[in-house]
Amino acid sequence: MSIPSDIIDHLLYENEGPALHYRRDQYAFEGASEADKGELLKDMLALANAWRRGDAYMLAGAEPVRNGRGRVVGVAGHLDNARLHEFLNSLTQQPLHFSYHAVSFEGKDLGVIHIPPQDRPIFLNRNFGKLKKNKVYVRRGSSTTVADADEVAKMGGALAHAVGGLPILEAAFCDSVTLKQLGPGAPLNVVELELPEESAFPDYGLAYIRSGPRSSIGFADATKNRHFWRESAKYLQESARYGRVEFMVSNSGHVAAYGVRLECEIEDPDNALILADATALPDPPSTELCVRQTRPSRRAADCDVSVRHHTGKWMVTASVGKIQPRNHAHTKSGLFIATRGDRDVTFPVILKADNLPTSAMWDLSVAIRAEKKPIGLEKLMTLLRVDACSQATGGQEK
C-alpha cells in the first residue's frame, strides 16, 4: 500500500472541498462511453485546477457523512494507472500529474487518486463527451464550475504563491549506463548462469619446470590465489543474476527541491525476490593473495541507495539531494534486483523533500525476465581470461 492508512483516516474526517472528492462507486472507465469517462475527467481537471495549498485526493469507495467521519463502502474493481495516464494526457494540453492507488482499508478496497500541486491551468485540447476544449474546469467547495478569463490569467503565476513555492516531484527508473528514463515500468533482463563443477576448473598460478626431455613438474606460486578461476566464475554468475537500475526524480516546479529522498516498501511474502545495494555485492576476485586479503569492502557512506530486508518485505531508501527547477537528478550507486524466474515487481515510492510539506507518491514497476543459460568450461575460461587480462591492463585490452 503506497498511501499510509493514517492519511486515509485523516481524509475521512475532512469535508469535500477543493482538495478532496468522495465517490461512492468506482468510476466507469474500461469500455465506458465518452459521457461516463467524462465524469472522471471533469473531476480530475477540477481538482488539478483548484485553488489549494496542498495535495488533492479522490476517494472512490467512500461517501461523506455530514458532521462525521466518512463511510468506507469499498469498490468492486480498480482502474489501471498506466491506462489512466494515457487517457488523461492524450486529451490535455499539458500532462496532468497524478497517481492511482489501490488501497486496502478497514477490510475494503478503496481507489485513491492523488493529485499534487502543479502548473495550471490544465484544459482539454479537444471536445470530449460533454466537456469542451479550452474550458478550464475548477473545483469550488464541493461543486465544479468553469473558471472565468481573469481567474485563468491568475492561475499561471499562482502556484509559487499558493503553495509557498513548492517543488513538484515525480519518480521514475532510469538505465544505469545511459541514464535514459525508463518510465514507471522498467524492463529488466537477468541471466541465471549454470556453471561447470568446481573440480573442472584448473588451479591458478601453477608454474612448470622441465624435469626431462618430455616431462615437467608443476608447482604452485604461494603468492597467487589458486582459486582465482573458480571465484571468477562465481563472481560472473552473481553479477549476471542481478539487473541494475537507478532511481530518477524530476522536479517540474518553479522552485528547487532540497534534501530529496525516497522510500519504498516491497512486499515479498514468498521470498522470491532479492534486492541489494552496492555494499551487498561481492568484490571481484584477485589473482594475488595479498590483495584478496586486504581489499577494503564498500562502505555504506559511499552509497546513495540502501536496502534492508525484514520478514516478508524489503525496505529501500535512496538519497537524491537537491534538484533545481525543471531539472532532474538520479542515484549513482544502483539498486540491484534478482528473482527466481520471471516476476513483475511493484515499487510503491514515497518522495520526500525538506521543503515539501506532504509526501509525493508514485507506483513504479519492474518486469523481470530471467533466462537460464548453461555455459561450457572452454567458453567460460575464455571469458574469464579476457576479463582478467582487461583488469590487469586497466580495461584497455581489446
C-alpha positions in Angstrom: 0.0 0.0 0.0 1.6 3.2 -1.1 -0.6 5.6 0.8 -0.4 5.1 4.6 -3.6 4.2 6.4 -3.2 7.3 8.7 -3.5 9.6 5.7 -6.8 7.8 4.6 -8.1 8.0 8.1 -7.3 11.7 8.2 -9.0 12.3 4.9 -12.2 10.6 6.1 -12.6 13.3 8.8 -12.4 16.1 6.2 -15.3 17.6 4.2 -15.4 17.7 0.5 -13.8 20.7 -1.0 -11.0 21.9 -3.4 -8.7 19.2 -2.1 -11.0 16.2 -1.5 -13.7 14.5 -3.5 -15.7 11.4 -2.4 -17.3 9.0 -4.8 -19.3 6.0 -3.6 -18.8 3.8 -6.7 -15.8 3.3 -8.9 -15.6 5.5 -12.0 -16.6 3.8 -15.2 -13.6 3.5 -17.5 -12.8 0.4 -19.4 -15.3 0.1 -22.2 -17.3 3.1 -21.0 -18.9 5.8 -23.1 -17.3 9.2 -23.5 -20.1 10.6 -21.3 -19.2 8.2 -18.5 -15.4 8.7 -18.8 -16.1 12.4 -18.9 -17.2 12.3 -15.2 -13.8 11.1 -14.2 -12.0 13.5 -16.5 -14.0 16.5 -15.3 -13.4 15.7 -11.6 -9.7 15.3 -12.1 -9.4 18.5 -14.1 -11.4 20.4 -11.5 -9.2 19.3 -8.6 -6.0 19.9 -10.5 -7.1 23.5 -11.2 -8.5 24.1 -7.8 -7.1 26.9 -5.5 -5.5 24.9 -2.7 -2.3 24.8 -0.7 -1.5 21.1 -0.7 -2.3 17.8 -2.3 -5.7 16.7 -3.5 -7.3 13.3 -3.2 -10.2 11.5 -4.8 -11.7 8.6 -2.8 -13.6 6.0 -4.8 -15.4 3.6 -2.4 -16.2 6.2 0.3 -19.1 8.5 0.9 -19.2 11.7 3.1 -21.1 11.8 6.4 -22.5 15.2 7.5 -20.7 16.3 10.7 -18.9 13.0 11.0 -16.3 10.6 9.6 -16.7 9.5 6.0 -18.1 6.0 5.5 -16.0 3.4 3.6 -18.1 1.1 1.4 -15.4 -0.2 -1.0 -15.2 -0.7 -4.7 -15.5 -3.8 -6.8 -12.6 -3.1 -9.1 -9.7 -0.8 -9.7 -8.5 1.5 -12.6 -5.3 0.8 -14.4 -2.8 3.6 -13.5 -0.9 3.4 -16.8 -4.1 3.4 -19.0 -5.5 6.2 -16.9 -2.4 8.3 -17.6 -2.5 7.5 -21.3 -6.2 8.5 -21.4 -5.8 11.8 -19.5 -2.7 13.0 -21.1 -3.9 12.3 -24.6 -6.6 14.9 -24.1 -5.0 17.7 -22.1 -2.7 20.5 -23.4 -0.1 19.6 -20.8 0.4 16.5 -18.6 -1.8 16.2 -15.6 0.4 14.8 -12.7 -1.4 12.2 -10.6 -1.2 8.6 -9.4 -3.8 6.0 -8.8 -3.5 3.7 -5.8 -5.4 0.5 -5.0 -5.7 0.7 -1.2 -7.0 -1.8 1.3 -8.5 0.0 4.3 -10.7 -1.5 7.1 -11.1 -4.7 5.1 -12.4 -2.9 2.0 -10.9 -1.7 -1.3 -10.5 2.0 -2.0 -9.5 3.6 -5.2 -7.4 6.7 -4.4 -6.3 9.3 -6.9 -3.6 11.6 -5.6 -3.1 14.9 -7.4 -0.2 17.1 -6.2 0.0 20.8 -6.8 1.2 21.6 -10.3 1.2 24.2 -13.1 -2.2 25.5 -14.1 -4.4 25.8 -15.9 -4.9 22.4 -17.4 -7.6 22.0 -20.0 -8.7 19.8 -22.9 -7.3 20.2 -26.4 -10.4 18.8 -28.0 -14.0 18.2 -27.1 -14.7 15.0 -25.2 -18.3 13.9 -24.3 -20.0 16.9 -22.7 -16.7 18.6 -21.9 -15.5 21.4 -24.1 -11.9 22.1 -25.3 -10.1 25.2 -23.9 -12.6 25.4 -20.9 -10.8 25.4 -17.5 -12.9 23.4 -15.1 -12.2 24.2 -11.4 -13.4 23.0 -8.1 -15.1 25.5 -5.8 -16.1 24.0 -2.4 -17.8 20.7 -3.3 -19.0 21.8 -6.8 -17.3 22.2 -10.2 -17.6 25.2 -12.5 -15.8 26.8 -15.4 -13.2 29.5 -14.5 -13.6 32.9 -16.0 -10.9 34.7 -18.0 -9.5 36.7 -15.1 -9.2 33.6 -12.9 -7.4 31.7 -15.7 -5.0 34.5 -16.2 -4.1 34.4 -12.5 -3.5 30.7 -12.4 -0.3 30.8 -14.5 1.7 32.6 -11.9 -0.2 31.5 -8.8 1.5 28.2 -7.9 4.5 29.6 -6.2 2.4 31.9 -4.1 -0.5 29.5 -3.4 1.7 26.7 -2.1 4.6 28.7 -0.7 7.0 27.9 -3.5 6.8 24.1 -3.6 8.7 21.8 -5.9 6.7 19.2 -7.9 8.4 15.8 -7.8 7.9 12.7 -10.0 9.7 9.4 -9.7 10.9 7.0 -12.4 13.5 4.4 -13.1 16.5 5.2 -15.4 19.0 3.0 -17.1 22.2 2.7 -15.1 24.5 3.2 -18.1 22.7 5.5 -20.5 20.7 7.3 -17.7 17.8 7.2 -20.1 14.5 7.4 -18.3 12.7 4.0 -18.4 9.4 5.4 -17.1 7.2 3.9 -14.4 7.5 0.4 -15.8 11.1 -0.8 -16.4 12.0 -4.0 -18.3 14.9 -5.9 -16.7 16.6 -8.9 -18.2 18.8 -11.2 -16.0 20.7 -14.4 -16.7 21.0 -17.5 -14.4 24.3 -19.0 -15.5 24.7 -22.7 -14.9 28.4 -23.3 -14.2 30.6 -26.4 -14.6 31.5 -28.3 -11.5 34.2 -26.6 -9.4 36.5 -29.6 -9.8 36.6 -28.9 -13.6 38.5 -25.6 -13.1 42.3 -25.6 -13.1 44.2 -24.1 -10.3 45.6 -20.6 -10.9 49.2 -19.7 -10.5 50.8 -23.1 -11.4 54.3 -22.9 -12.8 56.2 -25.7 -14.5 59.8 -26.7 -14.7 61.2 -29.2 -17.2 62.2 -32.4 -15.4 63.2 -34.3 -18.5 63.0 -34.2 -22.3 59.3 -34.9 -22.4 58.1 -34.2 -18.9 57.7 -31.3 -16.5 56.8 -30.7 -12.8 54.1 -28.2 -11.8 54.3 -26.3 -8.5 52.1 -23.6 -7.0 53.2 -20.0 -6.5 52.5 -19.3 -2.9 51.7 -15.6 -3.6 48.9 -16.4 -6.1 45.2 -17.2 -5.4 44.9 -20.7 -6.7 41.1 -20.5 -6.6 41.0 -17.4 -8.8 39.3 -19.1 -11.8 36.6 -20.7 -9.6 36.0 -17.4 -7.7 35.9 -15.5 -11.1 33.2 -17.9 -12.4 31.1 -17.4 -9.2 31.6 -13.7 -9.5 30.4 -13.7 -13.1 27.4 -15.8 -12.1 26.5 -13.5 -9.3 26.9 -10.4 -11.5 24.7 -11.9 -14.3 21.8 -12.7 -11.9 21.3 -9.1 -11.0 19.7 -6.4 -13.1 20.6 -2.8 -12.1 18.5 0.3 -12.2 18.8 3.8 -10.9 16.0 6.0 -9.4 15.4 9.3 -11.2 13.5 12.1 -9.6 12.2 15.1 -11.7 11.2 18.5 -10.4 8.7 20.1 -12.7 8.0 23.0 -10.3 9.4 26.5 -10.3 11.5 26.2 -7.1 14.4 23.9 -6.2 13.7 20.8 -4.1 16.2 20.3 -1.2 17.1 17.1 0.5 15.1 14.9 -1.8 14.9 11.3 -0.7 12.6 8.3 -1.4 11.4 5.3 0.4 9.6 2.2 -0.7 8.4 -1.0 1.0 8.1 -4.0 -1.3 6.0 -7.0 -0.2 7.7 -10.4 -0.8 5.8 -13.0 1.3 7.2 -16.0 -0.7 10.8 -14.8 -0.6 11.1 -15.0 -4.4 12.8 -11.5 -4.7 16.4 -10.5 -4.0 17.2 -6.8 -3.7 20.7 -5.5 -2.9 22.6 -2.2 -2.7 26.2 -1.9 -3.7 27.5 -2.8 -0.3 26.0 -6.3 -0.6 27.6 -7.2 -3.9 30.8 -9.4 -3.9 34.1 -7.8 -4.8 35.8 -9.2 -8.0 38.4 -11.8 -7.1 42.1 -11.0 -7.3 44.9 -13.2 -8.6 47.1 -12.1 -5.7 46.5 -13.4 -2.2 47.7 -10.3 -0.5 45.2 -8.1 -2.5 42.5 -10.7 -1.8 43.1 -10.5 1.9 43.4 -6.7 2.3 40.9 -5.3 -0.2 38.6 -2.9 1.7 34.9 -3.6 1.4 32.4 -1.0 0.0 31.3 1.5 2.7 27.6 2.3 3.2 28.6 6.0 3.3 29.6 5.8 -0.4 26.2 4.5 -1.5 23.1 6.6 -2.1 20.8 3.6 -2.2 20.3 1.4 0.8 18.4 -1.9 1.1 17.2 -3.7 4.2 15.3 -7.0 4.5 12.6 -7.8 7.0 10.3 -10.8 7.2 8.3 -10.9 4.0 9.3 -7.4 2.8 12.1 -5.3 1.5 12.8 -1.7 2.5 14.6 0.6 0.0 15.7 4.1 0.7 17.6 6.5 -1.5 19.1 10.0 -1.3 18.9 12.2 -4.3 19.8 15.6 -2.8 19.0 19.0 -4.4 17.0 19.2 -7.7 16.8 22.5 -9.5 13.5 23.7 -11.0 12.7 22.0 -14.4 15.5 19.5 -13.8 16.1 16.0 -12.6 18.6 14.0 -10.6 19.4 10.3 -10.2 21.0 7.9 -7.8 24.5 6.7 -8.6 25.3 3.5 -6.6 22.4 1.5 -8.1 19.6 -0.8 -7.0 20.3 -4.4 -7.9 17.4 -6.8 -8.5 17.3 -10.6 -8.9 14.5 -13.1 -8.7 13.7 -16.7 -9.1 12.1 -16.9 -12.5 10.0 -14.2 -14.3 8.3 -11.7 -12.0 6.7 -8.3 -12.1 7.6 -6.2 -9.0 5.8 -3.1 -7.9 7.7 -0.3 -6.1 5.4 2.0 -4.1 7.6 5.0 -3.9 7.2 7.8 -1.3 9.1 11.0 -2.3 10.1 13.5 0.4 12.0 16.8 0.4 13.0 19.3 3.1 10.8 22.0 1.6 7.8 19.7 0.7 5.2 19.6 3.5 3.5 16.5 2.2 5.0 13.4 0.5 4.5 12.7 -3.2 3.6 9.1 -4.1 4.3 7.1 -7.2 3.9 3.4 -8.2 6.9 2.2 -10.2 7.3 -1.3 -11.5 10.0 -3.7 -12.9 9.2 -6.5 -15.3 12.0 -9.1 -14.7 12.6 -11.7 -17.3 15.1 -14.4 -16.2 16.9 -16.7 -18.7 18.7 -19.9 -17.7 21.9 -20.3 -19.6 24.4 -23.2 -19.3 27.9 -22.3 -20.2 30.7 -24.8 -21.0 34.2 -24.7 -19.4 36.1 -23.8 -22.5 33.9 -20.8 -23.3 33.8 -19.7 -19.7 37.6 -19.9 -19.3 37.9 -17.8 -22.5 35.6 -15.1 -21.0 37.4 -15.2 -17.7 40.9 -14.9 -19.2 39.8 -11.9 -21.3 38.3 -10.3 -18.2 41.3 -10.9 -16.1 43.6 -9.5 -18.8 41.4 -6.4 -19.1 41.6 -5.9 -15.3 45.3 -6.3 -15.3 45.7 -3.6 -18.0 43.1 -1.2 -16.6 40.4 -2.2 -19.0 42.5 -1.1 -22.1 42.8 -4.6 -23.7 40.7 -5.0 -26.9 
